Amino acid sequence: MTTKFIHRDNCRLCSSKNLELVVKLAPAPLAEKYTLPGEPDDCESFPLDLWMCRDCGHVQLLDVIDSERLWDDYTYHSGQTKGIVEHFQEVADKVVATHQPAPGSLVIDVGSNDGSLLRPFKAKGYKVLGIDPAREIARKATESGIETLPELMTATLAEAICKKYGPASVITAFNVFAHADDMNGMAESVRIMLGPDGVFFFEAQYLVDIVDKMLLGTIFHEHMSHHSLKPMKAFLARHGMELIDVERNSIQKGSIIGTAQLIGGPRKVQPAVGELLALEERMKLDQIDTIKQFTTRLERNKQQLAKWTAEWKSQGASIAAFGAARSGPTFIAQFGIGDCISYIFDDHPQKVNKLSPGHRIPVVPSSELEKRMPDYTFILAWIHAKKIVASNRGYLEKGGKFVIFCPDVQVIDANYTGPIL
Ligand SMILES: [Zn+2]
């Protein structure tokens, strides 16, 4: 199947055509396309370049994969990640305690995945509605008691929802603010569905952390935007909304949760908004050269790893990888390591015993790690690096070594005591 993609010629937030290429990356295959042996793999790679809008400062991918292809068999389930479930429980507790939405009122989650965020709201007696274009996940969520519309969020859908269910007291869009190509449609939909004293929460990976900690693993085709506050604040204002609060958290090693209301709503703007805007200003985050430093650092890391892998291969060392994660194809493509990885250890039921996209590397259960004992194991699931190292001490004790990619390329052996992101 040929996958369609388009190259946008304007900024996703402000529509300006004044765009500059700031991080040139190697094209990579779609992260979720694992196939069975014998099944065709089109092996197509797509651009992953980051562009910056010179007018509003928004950093984004401009190459947009056909959404049917990108989302239809998406396998990521929030509920499978324990940390996320706890995080969502905390979010629900905090939203209710801070903003006191009317008992029994409507809570909508845009990009609701398996309903993990809505579940704690439902338990508190709120009406809940999920919206998610991944059809299979939406179907399962509905079956499990969280009504989920298998649709892309559009203004037309928002009007229909409003008519059928009434205005929402809370709307959440966690992660979807990085996943949406049509951000204007998304914001317009939220504005349509939000009640006059409603609150809108969005979570997104934060550009400050991406640049600061060199979070290369967060750059893949589903993450179309890498948000910062300055462009976001102006964007929301253009859609009749006011950013009233923001907090940083450690989800995906660096995210923000922003809170907004309709302009003229009852809540005061919290000092955190001004504080983070000032931080972005100090970092010169809206300047091209700041983002271009990412490329300089990546080049340095690439050279380091290329030197090491050449040495390891000349010594006849075996190399594997850990974690069939969404970030896998990004790391494999950027570091050019696809040909030297013999297998990927992972236990995901939809990936184990399948082949990775592009290089068709076999995925084997993680229980095989100590049996196969590769000399070096690249950690592709970078978010879980700490946990992977901690739970595989046996592999290290026997002489195996893990390799991490960010913020710097590092070899971790049994004696390693340094930090792991
Ligand atoms: Zn812009």
Boltz pocket constraint, residues with backbone or C-beta under 6 A from the ligand:
constraints:
  - pocket:
      binder: B
      contacts: [[A, 11], [A, 12], [A, 13], [A, 14], [A, 15], [A, 16], [A, 53], [A, 54], [A, 55], [A, 56], [A, 57], [A, 58]]
      max_distance: 6.0
